[in-house]
Amino acid sequence: MAVFVALGAFLMTLAGGWVAQRVTDRRHLVLGLAGGLMLGVVGLDLLPEAIEAAGAPVFGVPAALLLFVGGFLVAHLVERLLSVRQVAHGASGERVPQVGLTAAAAMVGHSLMDGIALGAAFQVSGSMGVAVALAVISHDFADGFNTYTLTSLYGNARRKALLMLFAAAVAPVVGAATTLLFTLPEELLGGYLGFFGGALLYLAAAEILPEAHHTHPARSTLLCTIGGVGFIWLVVGIAE
């Protein structure tokens, strides 16, 4: 059942990527929406789940929040290192394609974990599986949208963006199938969600949103960002 439901996530991920491709003439709106979706996923979906699942606090701070900060710092460090390397090769001022591929790979990993969470939920009960399925299928549209946007934003060829999009679409199916063999410990899943949320927030706040507002009036772009957050809020509320 979980694998069958994961096929819905597969289709929704491809649909999100398709939308991201079709609105390239409104790139600033695409980026504003992507930033809002990423912010909503992190603040309203990933972090609450991570804090609940990641186990006991470490020196007074929830483990998930420590990993969240760690993910943010690691994303910042990776981008800085890649940027320095690009400058050293005479490409100053250009975006670093490897950053986009790394971010997209993280999205693929997140989609894989979505599939694992989906399979694990169905192992617990049918009602829990349905609730998780609704959340996964709904926000995998945002995952597909963001995967394609992140890859192409950093100057990668359309072929690579489509390849990463397809990988992100297949990942939930693979993740759901693996739960037929094992179950991921809850603490490990919570820690991963916290770390991934920090990296995703960095990309949204330091890259996606500044780029969205760089050369365009802010009002329509800001509305798209708010709309993205609102959409994730609606998804989370329905799932609960």
matplotlib code that plots the C-alpha trace (Angstrom):
import matplotlib.pyplot as plt

x = [0.0, 2.8, 4.6, 1.3, 0.7, 4.3, 3.5, 1.2, 4.2, 6.1, 3.5, 3.2, 7.0, 7.1, 4.1, 6.0, 9.0, 6.9, 5.3, 8.8, 9.9, 6.8, 7.0, 10.6, 9.4, 8.3, 11.5, 11.3, 7.8, 9.0, 11.9, 9.6, 7.2, 10.1, 11.5, 8.1, 7.6, 11.0, 10.4, 7.0, 8.4, 11.2, 9.3, 5.9, 6.7, 10.3, 11.3, 8.2, 8.6, 12.3, 12.0, 9.4, 11.4, 15.0, 15.2, 16.5, 18.0, 21.8, 23.0, 19.6, 18.9, 16.8, 19.0, 17.0, 17.7, 21.4, 21.4, 19.3, 22.0, 24.6, 22.8, 22.6, 26.4, 27.4, 25.4, 27.0, 30.5, 30.0, 28.8, 31.7, 34.3, 32.8, 32.7, 36.3, 37.3, 35.3, 37.0, 40.4, 39.7, 38.8, 35.0, 34.3, 30.7, 29.2, 27.0, 28.5, 26.7, 27.9, 25.9, 22.7, 23.5, 24.3, 21.1, 19.1, 20.8, 19.7, 16.1, 16.4, 17.6, 14.6, 12.2, 13.8, 13.1, 9.5, 9.1, 10.6, 8.3, 5.3, 6.2, 6.8, 3.5, 1.6, 3.4, 1.9, -1.7, -3.7, -5.1, -1.6, -0.4, -3.2, -2.4, 1.3, 0.4, -1.6, 1.3, 3.9, 1.9, 0.9, 4.3, 6.1, 4.8, 6.9, 9.8, 9.7, 9.3, 12.2, 14.5, 14.2, 14.5, 17.6, 19.4, 18.7, 19.2, 22.9, 23.5, 23.2, 21.9, 18.3, 19.2, 20.8, 17.8, 15.4, 17.7, 17.6, 13.8, 13.4, 15.6, 13.5, 10.3, 11.6, 13.1, 9.8, 8.9, 12.3, 12.1, 8.6, 9.9, 12.8, 10.5, 9.6, 13.1, 13.7, 12.5, 14.4, 14.9, 12.8, 15.8, 17.8, 14.9, 14.4, 18.1, 18.1, 15.0, 16.6, 19.9, 18.2, 15.9, 18.9, 20.5, 17.2, 16.6, 20.1, 19.3, 16.0, 17.2, 20.7, 20.1, 16.6, 14.8, 17.6, 17.8, 14.0, 14.0, 17.2, 15.9, 12.1, 9.5, 9.1, 5.3, 4.3, 7.3, 6.6, 3.0, 4.2, 6.5, 3.6, 1.5, 4.1, 4.2, 0.4, 0.2, 2.4, 0.5, -2.7, -1.1, 0.1, -3.2, -5.1, -2.7, -3.2]
y = [0.0, 2.5, 1.9, 2.5, 5.7, 6.8, 6.7, 9.7, 11.5, 10.6, 12.3, 15.3, 15.9, 15.8, 18.2, 20.7, 20.6, 21.0, 24.2, 25.5, 25.1, 26.7, 30.0, 30.9, 34.3, 35.1, 33.9, 36.4, 35.1, 31.5, 32.2, 34.1, 31.2, 28.7, 30.6, 30.7, 27.0, 26.2, 28.5, 26.9, 23.4, 24.1, 26.1, 24.4, 20.8, 19.7, 21.4, 20.4, 16.8, 16.9, 18.3, 15.7, 12.8, 13.6, 12.5, 14.1, 17.7, 18.1, 20.5, 22.1, 22.5, 20.1, 17.9, 18.7, 22.4, 21.8, 19.8, 22.5, 25.1, 22.7, 22.2, 25.9, 26.3, 23.4, 24.8, 28.2, 26.6, 24.4, 27.4, 29.6, 26.9, 26.3, 30.0, 30.5, 27.6, 29.2, 32.6, 30.9, 29.6, 33.0, 32.7, 35.5, 36.8, 33.6, 31.2, 27.9, 25.0, 22.5, 24.4, 23.9, 20.2, 19.7, 21.4, 19.3, 16.2, 17.2, 17.5, 14.0, 12.7, 14.4, 12.8, 9.4, 10.1, 11.0, 7.6, 5.9, 7.9, 7.0, 3.3, 3.4, 5.2, 2.4, -0.1, 1.6, 1.9, 2.6, 5.9, 7.2, 6.1, 8.1, 11.2, 11.0, 10.2, 13.4, 15.5, 13.7, 13.9, 17.5, 18.9, 16.8, 19.3, 21.9, 19.4, 19.0, 22.8, 23.5, 20.8, 22.0, 25.7, 25.1, 23.2, 25.6, 28.8, 28.0, 27.7, 24.0, 22.8, 21.9, 18.3, 18.1, 19.9, 17.4, 14.5, 15.8, 16.3, 12.7, 11.4, 13.4, 11.9, 8.3, 8.7, 8.4, 5.2, 3.8, 4.9, 3.4, 0.1, -0.1, -0.2, -3.7, -4.6, -2.3, 0.5, 3.7, 4.6, 7.6, 9.5, 9.2, 10.4, 13.4, 14.3, 14.2, 16.4, 19.0, 19.0, 19.2, 22.0, 24.1, 23.6, 24.4, 27.5, 28.8, 28.3, 30.1, 33.0, 33.6, 32.6, 32.1, 35.2, 37.7, 36.6, 36.9, 40.5, 41.5, 43.2, 43.2, 45.1, 43.4, 43.5, 40.6, 38.6, 39.1, 38.0, 34.8, 34.1, 34.6, 32.4, 29.6, 29.7, 29.8, 26.7, 24.7, 25.8, 24.6, 21.3, 20.8, 21.8, 19.3, 16.5, 17.1]
z = [0.0, 0.9, -2.4, -4.3, -2.4, -3.1, -6.8, -6.1, -4.6, -7.8, -10.0, -7.7, -7.7, -11.5, -11.6, -9.4, -11.7, -14.7, -13.3, -12.4, -16.1, -17.6, -15.8, -16.6, -18.0, -14.5, -12.8, -9.9, -9.0, -9.3, -7.0, -4.5, -4.4, -4.1, -1.1, 0.6, 0.0, 1.5, 4.5, 5.1, 4.8, 7.3, 9.9, 9.8, 8.8, 9.3, 12.5, 14.6, 13.4, 14.1, 17.6, 18.5, 17.2, 17.8, 21.4, 24.6, 24.7, 24.6, 27.3, 27.6, 23.8, 21.7, 19.6, 16.5, 16.9, 17.4, 14.1, 12.5, 13.3, 12.1, 8.8, 8.3, 9.0, 6.8, 3.9, 4.4, 4.6, 1.5, -0.5, 0.7, -0.1, -3.6, -4.3, -3.3, -5.6, -8.4, -7.9, -7.8, -11.3, -12.6, -12.5, -9.9, -9.9, -11.4, -9.5, -8.6, -10.4, -7.7, -5.1, -7.0, -7.6, -3.9, -2.8, -5.3, -4.0, -0.5, -1.8, -3.3, 0.1, 1.8, -0.7, 0.0, 3.7, 2.9, 1.4, 4.4, 6.7, 4.6, 4.8, 8.5, 9.1, 7.3, 9.4, 12.5, 11.3, 8.2, 9.6, 10.3, 6.9, 5.2, 7.3, 6.4, 2.7, 2.5, 3.8, 1.6, -1.6, -1.1, -0.2, -2.9, -5.4, -3.5, -3.5, -7.3, -7.8, -5.5, -6.9, -10.5, -9.4, -7.2, -9.9, -12.7, -10.6, -10.2, -13.9, -14.4, -17.8, -18.2, -18.7, -15.3, -13.7, -15.3, -14.1, -10.5, -10.7, -11.9, -9.1, -6.5, -8.0, -7.8, -4.3, -2.3, -4.1, -3.3, 0.3, 0.8, -0.8, 1.7, 4.7, 3.6, 4.8, 7.8, 10.0, 10.5, 14.2, 15.2, 16.7, 13.5, 11.4, 13.7, 13.6, 9.8, 9.5, 11.8, 9.9, 6.5, 7.7, 8.6, 5.1, 3.4, 5.4, 4.4, 0.7, 1.0, 3.1, 1.6, -2.0, -3.3, -1.8, -2.4, -6.0, -6.3, -5.2, -6.9, -10.1, -9.7, -7.7, -4.4, -4.0, -6.3, -5.4, -1.7, -2.2, -3.9, -0.9, 1.5, -0.7, -0.6, 3.2, 3.4, 1.1, 3.3, 6.4, 4.7, 3.9, 7.4, 8.9, 6.7, 7.5, 11.3]

ax = plt.figure().add_subplot(projection="3d")
ax.plot(x, y, z, "-o")
ax.set_aspect("equal")
plt.show()
